[in-house]
Amino acid sequence: MKIRSLGVAVTLCTALCVPTFSVQAADLLIENVTLIDGTGTQPLAGASVLVKGDRIELVSPMPLKHEPGVEVVDGTGKFLMPGLIDSHIHIGANTITEQKMKEQHIDGVRALHSFLYLGITSVLDSGNVPDYIFGLREEEQTGKLISPRLFATGTNVNVAGGRGGGPIRPQGSPNSPIRLTGDWAADGALFDRYLKTRKPDVQKLQIDRHGVFDAPAPYMTVDQMSKVVRMANENGVRTMIHAASEEDFNESLEANVDQFAHMIRYAASDALLKRLATKKIPISTTTVVFAFIERLAYDPEFLNAPVWKNSVDPDVIAFQKNVERPGFIKNGMAPNFKATRHIILENSKKVHDLGGLLVAGTDRGWGQTLHMELELLHGAGIPLLDLTRIATLNAAIYLGKEKDLGSIQRGKYADLLLLNADPTQDAKNFAAIAAVYKSGQKIDFAKLDLPVNKRATKR
Ligand SMILES: [Zn+2]
């Protein structure tokens, strides 16, 4: 009801009514701020943004008159952009088990808090235990949890034995991944039931015929992928695919998959890069997963930086250093990624230059890695102003939520990031956080379950 009446106010108010617009108590007005609206247009100095309830009511290039009592934030010297969006995360980094879901709830909440702490107001979990992730999603949506907007794919669709990550649980559990058997009557019925009962925000498929070490593994046919995509789309759900090689990408395009969960990992032909760019098919970049593993192996001290200590549990950091690190060195992934990770960055830059639709994503589970991702993409030559869109509006398109999220425009949710320094001048400034707003409410950092607050309490 509230939203509907707001919608009317928004429709009736044209640009002409700006000078006399009445700002009332309980509204939030951020004034004299440099606006970076998420669409990729040049920053606008001296702007005012009015929030009414949970939505953006008005964006004005000039000051707005306001009555006493309205909450006014002086944006002088500050920069306002949409809250960042990470289009590919895994809360719990795929270690969630059905047995331990309850104990691991707290880990999930802490991970979500690390995103808010670093200015990320929406995330897409791209593969997890359905009961776990959709449970958290419900808590977020009903306001029980302080959290970024949590969107989730739940389980993925693959063939039995197919590669592509994700925990494999025994078939027959309500949390089993969907493994196609070749009998579409049975598989399709199972998948249709999954879509209708779990309501994933996006459906993930997986195809990866080569893997990191070019060992053969079974993978879906174009026909199988097409059927899955069609059924998801008929249920109003977009599809994303974990694909890695040129062949994987070409066949995914033939099957009309809506978007990609990663950039092409191997050297790619100009024809494919051009095809992806021309179709403007959204691609989550996820270059940081390679860089993160490389750094963990060869420069693990980066995890001692204050931002990591403040936003990630010491136990989790210790697990990365003491368990994950030797594992990645031993299994050869670290040296492989060190040698090849430039390729995924080069592919990202090329698709961007050709006019493609890149979307910021990390394939990790902590807020700080999105900032690493943006620095990597900028280091590959992608302009910072373009990154302000890649990490906001493009990601909202990826979620299928661009009508509500991703830019500072009238009628959208007031998910906002107020910065003390200009992110179009330095990638590090995306983390120069002054305040984070979700639905027009300022996030109280003191309420986040993060090490930074525990240390403060002890003192
Ligand atoms: Zn992933």
Residues whose N, C-alpha, C, O or C-beta is under 5 A from the ligand:
A	BS01	ZN	S126 D363
